[in-house]
Amino acid sequence: MTSNVPKRTLITMMNALSSGVVPRRGLEYIAVGRRKETETFVRDLDDTAAGGGAFRFISGRFGNGKSFMIQMIRNYAMDKGFVVMDADLSIDRRLTGSRKEGLNTYVELVKNMSIRTRPDNGALEPLLQEWIDSAEEAARKELGRDPNDAEIEARLKKSVSGLSTLPYYNDFLKVVMSYYRDSRDGVEDIPALRWLRGEMELKRDVRSKLGIDSVINDSNWYGFIKIWAEFVVGLGYKGLVVFLDEAVVLYKLQNRASRSNNYERLLTMFNDIMQGKSSYLSMYVCGTPEFIEDPNRGLFSYEALKSRLIQGKYENGYDNYLGPVINLRPLTKEEIYVLLRTIRDLHEQRYGYTSGMDDEKLQIYLGTVLSSVSSSMVTPREITRDLISLLDTLHQNPDATFEDLVIGRTVDADRNPDDDLIEDLEI
């Protein structure tokens, strides 16, 4: 029986799993398999905390665990003292585009900035306030008295001096200092916050409100991600970890020039991190095998990326968990069974009942699914979602029996595992 899970976490988990999406909370209760992959990500975080970083692609079929892995790493990173950002790429959020698609991705990343005490995003202002509070406390200890405004400002400037070698440092410094003054004075709509969020797009506005010339835009947003990585380390965090999910959007772009532009931006970011031009920054990009390996539209269609991502000549079919591409293998039958037992126990705990779905019936359920004509297409997402639906039905309908609902049935042979696949984008 699964140990008791906090009620709020349990409700969030079951709601998400029953909808076929990955919960943000409680993943540690349902994690099975993935030991080697997890070891790689833990090693990456150690490297990031040492001032380096990693850039990896997580590859897997729809429903096979990519988003689950992202959330696992995300939660673990926060617990270990990292700041995290995440965004799902979409038609309006890419790496670059003619309609602010790159900027939109930055806006989403900053909106979803999270820390251990703010795990569900919205950590931008708490981080800035933490920066101010720590500077005030350091100045107070140094001076032996309450510091005045000028002394606090001096301490704040000193605390970000490590960013001075990065592009846009001077403008960033002016903006965060403007934030300090406005927050001190109780200003409600702080222009600095809007600039940091990527919401100020006109240079005349930033000149008049902040006294700078630069705006965060489609071409420079990644440079500000590097600034954030250095900034949070100055606050005592270990680094910044960025997650980009649903990268299949780039693969589905119909316009070849649009795809190439996004792949070129991806290459620039990859080279930057892997060559040590950034510090305390790791990035993970999730996509399907086709997104990476398709020679006509995937990353392998862009020769410079292909040469960096293609398997080495001597891997000879073995898994390589230290390379730039992590291929998520399907869970074994035994691992799926363990997952189903956990889901059953959590469902019983959620609703305070005994389901009657013993281990033997779970084996029958799993065998029914895997023996169907479409078993090669069934994913853990589908299996768990359908189990929850089955348990819901049995719990709400006392007259229904496991035998009536399961015995002799198979998974719908017409089910398409790529139902969630994004339609071809006419861009």
C-alpha positions in Angstrom: 0.0 0.0 0.0 1.3 3.4 -0.9 2.2 5.5 2.1 -0.2 8.4 2.9 0.1 11.3 0.5 -0.8 14.8 1.6 -4.4 15.4 0.6 -3.7 18.5 -1.6 -1.0 16.7 -3.4 -3.2 13.6 -3.8 -6.1 15.5 -5.3 -3.8 17.4 -7.7 -2.2 14.2 -8.8 -5.4 12.2 -9.4 -7.0 15.1 -11.3 -4.0 15.4 -13.6 -3.6 11.7 -14.2 -7.3 11.2 -14.9 -7.0 13.9 -17.6 -3.9 12.4 -19.2 -1.5 15.2 -18.1 1.5 15.1 -15.8 0.9 16.4 -12.3 3.3 19.1 -11.0 3.1 17.7 -7.5 3.7 14.2 -6.1 5.6 12.6 -8.9 7.9 10.9 -6.4 5.0 8.7 -5.4 4.5 7.3 -8.9 8.0 7.2 -10.3 9.1 3.8 -11.7 12.1 2.9 -13.8 14.3 5.6 -15.4 17.2 5.0 -13.0 20.0 5.6 -15.6 18.3 8.7 -17.0 17.8 10.1 -13.5 21.5 9.6 -12.7 22.4 11.6 -15.8 20.2 14.5 -14.8 21.5 14.5 -11.2 25.1 14.7 -12.6 24.0 17.6 -14.9 22.8 19.5 -11.8 26.1 18.9 -10.1 27.9 20.3 -13.1 25.5 23.3 -13.3 26.1 24.1 -9.6 29.9 24.0 -10.3 29.5 26.8 -12.8 28.9 24.7 -16.0 25.8 23.3 -17.5 24.2 20.9 -19.9 22.0 20.9 -22.9 20.1 17.8 -23.7 17.3 16.6 -25.9 14.8 14.2 -24.3 13.3 12.0 -27.0 10.3 9.8 -26.7 7.0 8.9 -28.3 3.8 10.7 -27.3 2.7 9.6 -23.8 5.9 7.7 -23.2 7.2 9.9 -20.3 8.9 13.0 -21.6 6.8 15.5 -19.7 7.0 13.2 -16.6 10.8 13.3 -16.8 10.8 17.1 -17.1 8.6 17.5 -14.0 10.7 15.0 -12.1 13.9 16.9 -12.9 12.1 20.2 -12.3 11.0 19.2 -8.8 14.3 17.7 -7.9 16.2 20.8 -9.1 14.0 23.1 -6.9 14.5 20.8 -3.9 18.3 21.0 -4.4 18.3 24.9 -4.5 18.0 25.7 -8.2 15.7 28.2 -9.9 13.7 26.6 -12.7 11.8 28.0 -15.8 9.6 26.0 -18.1 7.5 26.6 -21.2 5.5 24.5 -23.7 6.4 25.5 -27.2 3.4 26.2 -29.4 2.4 28.0 -32.6 2.8 31.3 -30.8 5.8 30.3 -28.7 8.9 29.2 -30.6 12.6 30.1 -30.5 12.3 32.8 -33.1 9.7 34.1 -35.6 8.3 37.1 -37.4 5.6 37.7 -34.9 7.4 37.8 -31.5 7.3 34.0 -31.1 10.7 34.0 -29.5 9.8 36.8 -27.1 6.6 35.0 -26.2 8.7 32.0 -25.1 10.8 34.3 -22.9 7.6 35.8 -21.4 6.3 32.3 -20.6 9.6 31.2 -19.1 9.7 34.2 -16.8 6.1 33.8 -15.8 6.8 30.1 -14.9 10.0 31.0 -12.9 9.8 28.8 -9.8 11.8 28.1 -6.6 11.3 25.7 -3.7 9.1 28.1 -1.8 7.1 29.1 -5.0 7.0 25.8 -6.9 4.0 26.7 -9.0 5.6 29.7 -10.9 5.4 33.4 -10.1 8.8 33.5 -8.4 10.1 36.7 -10.1 9.0 39.2 -7.5 9.9 37.0 -4.6 13.4 36.6 -6.0 13.8 40.3 -6.4 12.5 40.9 -2.9 14.9 38.3 -1.6 17.7 40.2 -3.4 16.7 43.4 -1.6 16.3 41.8 1.8 19.7 40.0 1.6 21.4 43.2 0.6 19.8 45.1 3.5 20.8 42.4 6.0 24.4 42.2 4.7 24.7 46.0 4.9 23.2 46.0 8.5 25.7 43.4 9.6 28.6 45.3 8.0 27.6 48.7 9.4 26.3 47.6 12.8 23.2 49.7 12.2 20.2 50.1 9.9 21.6 51.2 6.5 20.2 54.2 4.6 19.0 54.0 1.0 22.3 55.0 -0.5 24.1 52.3 1.4 21.5 49.7 0.4 21.8 50.7 -3.3 25.6 50.4 -3.1 25.2 46.9 -1.6 22.7 45.9 -4.3 25.0 47.1 -7.1 27.9 45.2 -5.6 25.9 42.0 -5.4 25.3 41.9 -9.2 28.8 43.0 -10.2 29.6 39.5 -11.3 27.2 40.0 -14.3 29.4 42.9 -15.7 30.9 40.8 -18.5 27.5 39.9 -20.0 25.8 41.9 -22.7 23.0 44.1 -21.5 24.4 44.1 -18.0 24.3 47.9 -17.6 20.6 48.1 -18.7 19.7 45.1 -16.5 21.4 46.8 -13.5 19.5 50.1 -14.1 16.2 48.2 -14.3 16.6 46.2 -11.1 17.8 49.3 -9.3 14.6 51.0 -10.6 12.6 48.1 -9.2 14.2 48.6 -5.8 13.4 52.3 -5.7 9.8 51.8 -6.9 9.1 48.9 -4.5 10.6 51.0 -1.7 8.3 53.9 -2.6 5.2 51.7 -2.9 4.7 52.2 -6.6 1.8 49.9 -7.8 2.6 49.5 -11.5 6.4 49.1 -11.5 7.8 49.6 -15.1 10.9 47.6 -14.2 8.7 44.5 -13.6 7.1 44.8 -17.0 10.5 45.2 -18.7 11.9 42.1 -16.9 8.9 40.1 -17.9 9.4 41.1 -21.6 6.2 43.2 -21.7 7.8 46.5 -22.7 8.4 46.5 -26.5 8.7 50.2 -27.4 12.1 51.9 -27.0 10.5 55.2 -26.3 8.7 53.7 -23.3 11.8 52.2 -21.8 13.7 55.4 -22.4 11.1 57.5 -20.6 10.3 55.1 -17.8 13.6 53.4 -17.2 16.3 55.5 -18.9 17.7 52.7 -21.0 17.7 51.9 -24.7 17.4 48.1 -24.9 14.2 46.0 -24.9 13.9 42.2 -24.5 12.9 41.0 -28.0 12.9 38.0 -30.3 16.6 38.2 -31.1 18.1 38.8 -27.7 15.9 36.9 -25.2 18.3 34.1 -24.7 21.0 36.6 -23.5 18.7 37.6 -20.7 18.2 33.9 -19.7 22.0 33.8 -19.2 21.8 37.0 -17.1 19.1 35.4 -14.9 21.3 32.4 -14.4 24.1 34.5 -13.0 21.7 36.7 -11.1 20.1 33.9 -9.1 23.5 32.5 -8.2 24.3 35.8 -6.7 21.3 35.3 -4.4 22.6 31.9 -3.2 20.8 29.6 -5.6 22.9 26.9 -7.4 21.9 27.9 -10.9 19.1 28.0 -13.4 17.5 25.1 -15.2 15.3 25.7 -18.3 12.8 23.3 -19.8 11.2 23.5 -23.2 8.5 20.9 -23.9 6.5 20.1 -27.0 9.4 21.0 -29.4 7.6 18.9 -32.0 6.0 22.2 -32.9 9.2 23.2 -34.7 9.2 19.9 -36.6 5.6 20.5 -37.7 6.3 23.9 -39.2 5.4 23.8 -42.9 7.6 26.7 -43.9 11.2 25.5 -44.4 12.7 28.9 -43.6 10.8 29.1 -40.3 12.1 25.7 -39.3 15.6 26.5 -40.3 15.6 29.8 -38.4 14.4 28.0 -35.2 16.9 25.2 -35.7 19.7 27.8 -36.1 18.6 29.4 -32.9 18.6 26.1 -31.2 22.1 25.4 -32.5 23.3 28.7 -31.1 21.9 28.0 -27.7 23.3 24.4 -27.7 26.8 25.6 -28.7 26.7 28.4 -26.2 26.0 26.1 -23.2 28.2 23.2 -24.4 31.2 25.4 -25.1 31.0 27.0 -21.7 30.0 30.5 -22.9 27.2 30.5 -20.2 27.5 29.8 -16.5 25.2 28.0 -14.1 22.7 27.2 -16.8 21.3 23.9 -18.1 18.6 23.5 -20.7 16.4 20.5 -21.7 14.3 20.3 -24.8 11.7 17.5 -25.3 10.5 16.1 -28.6 9.5 13.0 -30.5 12.0 10.8 -32.3 10.8 12.3 -35.5 11.5 15.8 -34.3 15.1 14.8 -33.9 15.8 12.1 -36.5 13.6 12.9 -39.5 16.1 13.8 -42.4 13.7 16.0 -44.2 12.1 18.1 -41.4 13.7 17.1 -38.1 16.9 18.4 -36.5 18.8 15.9 -38.7 17.7 18.0 -41.7 20.0 20.8 -40.3 23.4 19.4 -40.9 25.2 21.4 -38.1 22.7 19.9 -35.5 22.8 16.4 -37.0 26.6 16.3 -36.7 26.3 17.1 -33.0 23.3 14.8 -32.2 23.7 11.7 -34.3 24.8 8.5 -32.5 28.5 7.7 -32.5 29.7 5.0 -34.8 30.6 2.6 -32.0 27.4 2.8 -29.9 26.1 -0.2 -31.9 22.6 0.0 -30.6 23.4 0.4 -26.9 21.8 3.2 -24.9 24.0 6.2 -24.2 22.8 8.3 -21.3 25.7 10.7 -21.4 25.2 12.0 -24.9 23.2 15.1 -26.0 20.1 13.0 -26.8 18.4 10.9 -24.1 16.1 8.3 -25.7 13.4 7.3 -23.3 12.9 3.6 -23.6 9.4 2.2 -23.1 8.6 1.0 -19.6 8.8 -2.7 -19.1 5.7 -4.8 -18.4 7.0 -5.2 -14.8 7.5 -1.5 -14.4 4.0 -0.7 -15.7 2.5 -3.2 -13.3 4.2 -1.5 -10.4 2.8 1.8 -11.6 -0.7 0.4 -11.9 -0.6 -0.9 -8.3 0.5 2.5 -7.1 -2.3 4.2 -9.1 -4.9 1.8 -7.6 -3.6 2.5 -4.1 -3.7 6.3 -4.6 -7.3 6.1 -6.0 -8.4 4.2 -2.9 -6.7 6.7 -0.7 -8.2 9.6 -2.6 -11.8 8.4 -2.2 -11.4 6.4 1.1 -12.7 3.0 -0.1 -11.5 -0.4 -1.1 -11.7 -1.0 -4.8 -11.7 -4.8 -4.9 -9.2 -4.5 -7.7 -6.7 -7.0 -6.3 -3.3 -7.7 -7.8 -4.7 -10.6 -9.8 -7.2 -8.4 -11.5 -4.6 -5.8 -12.2 -2.6 -8.5 -14.0 -5.7 -9.3 -16.0 -6.3 -5.7 -16.8 -2.7 -5.2 -18.0 -2.7 -8.4 -20.0 -5.9 -7.4 -21.7 -4.3 -4.1 -22.7 -1.1 -5.5 -23.9 -2.7 -8.4 -25.8 -4.8 -6.1 -27.9 -4.1 -5.6 -31.5 -2.8 -2.1 -30.9 -0.7 -2.9 -27.8 2.4 -1.6 -29.5 0.8 1.8 -29.6 -0.4 1.9 -26.0 1.5 4.2 -23.8 1.8 4.5 -20.0 -0.3 7.7 -20.2 -3.2 5.8 -21.8 -2.9 2.8 -19.5 -3.0 4.8 -16.3 -5.7 7.1 -17.5 -7.9 4.2 -18.5 -7.3 2.4 -15.2 -8.4 5.5 -13.3 -11.5 5.7 -15.5 -12.2 2.0 -14.7 -11.7 2.6 -11.0 -14.0 5.7 -11.2 -16.7 3.6 -12.8 -16.5 0.7 -10.3 -16.5 3.1 -7.4 -19.6 5.0 -8.6 -21.5 2.0 -9.8 -21.8 -0.8 -7.2 -23.6 -3.0 -9.7 -20.8 -2.9 -12.2 -18.2 -5.7 -12.0 -14.6 -5.9 -13.1 -15.6 -8.9 -15.2 -18.3 -7.0 -17.0 -16.1 -4.1 -17.8 -12.7 -5.8 -18.6 -12.9 -9.5 -19.4 -13.0 -10.1 -23.1 -12.4 -6.4 -24.0 -9.4 -5.0 -25.7 -8.1 -1.5 -26.2 -9.8 0.2 -29.1 -7.9 -0.8 -32.1 -8.8 2.4 -33.8 -7.2 4.5 -31.1 -4.4 6.6 -32.6 -1.5 7.3 -30.1 -0.8 10.5 -32.0 -4.3 12.0 -31.3 -2.5 14.7 -29.4 -0.2 15.4 -32.3 -0.4 19.0 -33.4 -1.9 19.5 -36.8 0.4 20.6 -39.6 1.0 24.2 -39.0 0.5 26.4 -42.0 3.2 28.9 -41.3 
